[in-house]
Amino acid sequence: MNNADAADALKQYEEMARRRTLWPPMPVKPATGEPWRPVMTEQERQQHEQYVRENNLPF
């Protein structure tokens, strides 16, 4: 990379940075419902196990 390439890259970067500041900010949507949980509650686990037994599922 020579000095001309570096200067061109800097010019392109600065132009894109200027363009990004012109874009309107994205609206933030409020969270709805319950937060995601990675683990089932005991009641949910029992319901799932019952569903598996009733429908003869392997898991």
Backbone hydrogen bonds in HBPLUS format (Angstrom, degrees):
<---DONOR---> <-ACCEPTOR-->    atom                        ^
c    i                          cat <-CA-CA->   ^        H-A-AA   ^      H-
h    n   atom  resd res      DA  || num        DHA   H-A  angle D-A-AA Bond
n    s   type  num  typ     dist DA aas  dist angle  dist       angle   num
A0006-ALA N   A0002-ASN O   3.05 MM   4  6.35 161.4  2.08 154.4 160.0     1
A0007-ALA N   A0003-ASN O   2.90 MM   4  6.05 159.0  1.94 147.5 153.2     2
A0008-ASP N   A0004-ALA O   2.92 MM   4  6.08 153.9  1.99 144.1 151.4     3
A0009-ALA N   A0005-ASP O   2.86 MM   4  6.08 158.1  1.91 149.9 156.0     4
A0010-LEU N   A0006-ALA O   2.97 MM   4  6.18 159.9  2.01 148.5 153.7     5
A0011-LYS N   A0007-ALA O   2.95 MM   4  6.14 157.1  2.00 144.7 151.1     6
A0012-GLN N   A0008-ASP O   2.95 MM   4  6.19 160.4  1.98 150.9 155.6     7
A0013-TYR N   A0009-ALA O   2.92 MM   4  6.13 157.7  1.97 149.0 155.4     8
A0014-GLU N   A0010-LEU O   2.93 MM   4  6.13 164.6  1.95 153.4 157.0     9
A0015-GLU N   A0011-LYS O   2.98 MM   4  6.16 152.0  2.06 144.9 152.8    10
A0016-MET N   A0012-GLN O   2.99 MM   4  6.22 159.8  2.03 149.2 154.0    11
A0017-ALA N   A0013-TYR O   2.93 MM   4  6.15 154.2  2.00 148.2 156.0    12
A0018-ARG N   A0014-GLU O   2.98 MM   4  6.16 150.6  2.06 142.3 149.8    13
A0019-ARG N   A0015-GLU O   2.99 MM   4  6.27 155.0  2.05 146.3 153.1    14
A0020-ARG N   A0016-MET O   2.91 MM   4  6.15 155.2  1.98 148.7 155.1    15
A0021-THR N   A0017-ALA O   3.30 MM   4  6.55 145.4  2.42 140.3 147.8    16
A0022-LEU N   A0019-ARG O   2.99 MM   3  5.20 143.1  2.13 103.1 114.4    17
A0023-TRP N   A0020-ARG O   3.33 MM   3  5.43 146.5  2.45  99.3 108.0    18
A0045-ARG N   A0041-THR O   2.93 MM   4  6.17 156.2  1.98 153.4 160.1    19
A0046-GLN N   A0042-GLU O   3.00 MM   4  6.23 159.5  2.05 148.2 153.1    20
A0047-GLN N   A0043-GLN O   2.97 MM   4  6.21 158.6  2.01 149.7 155.7    21
A0048-HIS N   A0044-GLU O   2.95 MM   4  6.12 154.0  2.02 144.4 151.6    22
A0049-GLU N   A0045-ARG O   2.91 MM   4  6.14 163.1  1.94 152.1 156.6    23
A0050-GLN N   A0046-GLN O   2.95 MM   4  6.12 157.2  2.00 147.5 153.7    24
A0051-TYR N   A0047-GLN O   2.98 MM   4  6.17 156.9  2.03 145.3 151.6    25
A0052-VAL N   A0048-HIS O   2.90 MM   4  6.18 156.4  1.96 151.8 158.2    26
A0053-ARG N   A0049-GLU O   2.97 MM   4  6.24 162.0  2.01 149.3 153.7    27
A0054-GLU N   A0050-GLN O   2.89 MM   4  6.09 166.3  1.91 153.9 157.8    28
A0055-ASN N   A0051-TYR O   3.01 MM   4  6.08 149.4  2.11 145.1 152.4    29
A0057-LEU N   A0052-VAL O   3.07 MM   5  4.98 164.9  2.09 140.5 145.0    30
A0056-ASN N   A0053-ARG O   3.35 MM   3  5.14 163.4  2.38  99.5 104.2    31
